Amino acid sequence: MSDPQLPVSEFKSKSGFRRIYMALGYSMAGFRSAWRGEHAFRQELFVVVIGTVAALLLPVSALEKLLLIAVFVLVLVVELLNSAIEAVVDRVSLERNPLSKNAKDFGSAAVLLTLLLAAATWLVILWPLIFSDR
């Protein structure tokens, strides 16, 4: 239960099917905005599509296929969160500030770590396929 004295956003929806419908609409708007305004998101989505097709065609277990695809989806999730952080920082002020730089750099570092995790995951799963029976 919420505290009646705390302010509540007028955009906060209630519950039920309307909330689910509205949340889906907000999510789709977020995807459209990321596609239009975030070059890194478009690049990563391109890699995700190719990687997903490749993962589905590879002779690995279903769990490994899922893991190969999941790490790429995780990259997109972290990229969207990074973009959200950048948007909020820019909304507050476009003025250069060490705290704003930190926030943006932290988000960028999170994306890099996720990309490294994806690369390591693919390497570990593909290594036996590439170097077996040699």
C-alpha positions in Angstrom: 0.0 0.0 0.0 1.3 3.5 -0.8 1.7 6.4 1.5 -1.0 8.9 0.8 1.4 11.8 1.5 4.0 10.8 -1.0 3.6 12.3 -4.5 2.6 9.8 -7.2 3.2 10.3 -10.9 0.1 11.0 -13.0 1.6 8.5 -15.4 1.6 5.7 -12.9 -1.1 3.3 -14.0 -3.4 1.2 -11.8 -3.7 -2.5 -12.2 -5.3 -5.1 -14.5 -5.4 -5.5 -18.2 -5.2 -1.7 -18.9 -1.9 -1.5 -17.0 -0.5 -4.4 -19.1 -1.8 -2.8 -22.3 -0.3 0.6 -21.4 3.0 -1.0 -20.3 3.3 -2.8 -23.7 2.7 0.5 -25.4 5.4 2.2 -23.4 7.8 -0.7 -24.1 7.1 -0.4 -27.9 7.7 3.4 -27.7 11.0 2.7 -26.0 12.0 0.3 -28.7 11.1 2.8 -31.4 12.9 5.6 -29.7 16.0 3.4 -29.2 15.9 2.3 -32.9 15.6 5.9 -34.1 18.0 7.6 -31.8 20.6 5.2 -30.5 23.1 4.1 -33.1 24.7 1.6 -30.7 21.3 -0.1 -30.1 20.9 -0.5 -33.9 24.3 -2.0 -34.3 23.8 -4.4 -31.4 20.4 -5.4 -32.6 21.9 -6.3 -36.0 24.4 -8.5 -34.2 21.7 -10.1 -32.1 19.6 -11.0 -35.2 22.7 -12.6 -36.9 23.8 -14.2 -33.7 20.4 -15.6 -33.0 20.2 -17.2 -36.5 23.7 -18.6 -36.0 23.0 -19.9 -32.5 19.9 -21.7 -33.8 21.9 -23.4 -36.6 24.9 -24.4 -34.5 25.2 -28.1 -33.5 25.0 -27.4 -29.8 22.4 -28.3 -27.1 19.2 -26.4 -26.6 20.5 -24.9 -23.4 23.7 -23.7 -25.1 21.6 -22.1 -27.9 19.5 -20.4 -25.3 22.6 -19.1 -23.5 24.2 -17.9 -26.8 21.0 -15.9 -27.5 20.4 -14.8 -23.9 23.8 -13.1 -23.6 23.1 -11.0 -26.7 19.6 -10.1 -25.4 21.4 -9.1 -22.2 23.6 -6.7 -24.2 20.5 -5.0 -25.5 19.0 -4.7 -22.1 22.1 -3.1 -20.7 22.3 -0.8 -23.7 18.7 0.3 -23.1 19.5 1.0 -19.5 22.6 2.9 -20.5 20.6 5.0 -22.9 18.0 5.7 -20.2 20.8 6.9 -17.8 22.2 9.1 -20.5 18.7 10.6 -21.3 18.1 11.4 -17.6 21.5 13.0 -17.2 20.9 15.1 -20.3 17.4 16.0 -19.1 18.8 17.3 -15.8 21.5 19.4 -17.5 23.6 19.4 -20.7 26.3 21.3 -18.7 29.6 19.3 -18.2 29.7 18.0 -14.7 31.9 15.3 -13.1 28.9 13.5 -11.7 27.1 13.4 -15.0 30.3 12.1 -16.6 30.5 9.4 -14.0 26.9 8.3 -14.6 27.5 8.1 -18.3 30.8 6.4 -17.9 29.4 3.8 -15.5 26.6 3.0 -18.0 29.2 2.6 -20.8 31.3 0.4 -18.6 28.3 -1.8 -17.9 27.7 -2.2 -21.7 31.4 -3.1 -22.2 31.3 -5.8 -19.4 28.1 -7.3 -21.0 29.8 -7.4 -24.4 32.8 -9.1 -22.9 30.5 -11.6 -21.2 28.8 -12.3 -24.5 32.1 -12.8 -26.3 33.4 -15.1 -23.5 30.2 -17.1 -23.6 30.3 -17.6 -27.3 34.0 -18.5 -27.1 33.5 -21.1 -24.4 30.6 -22.7 -26.2 32.2 -22.6 -29.7 35.7 -23.6 -28.6 35.0 -27.4 -28.7 33.3 -27.1 -32.0 36.2 -25.3 -33.6 39.1 -27.2 -32.0 37.8 -30.7 -31.7 39.3 -33.6 -33.6 42.3 -31.6 -34.8 
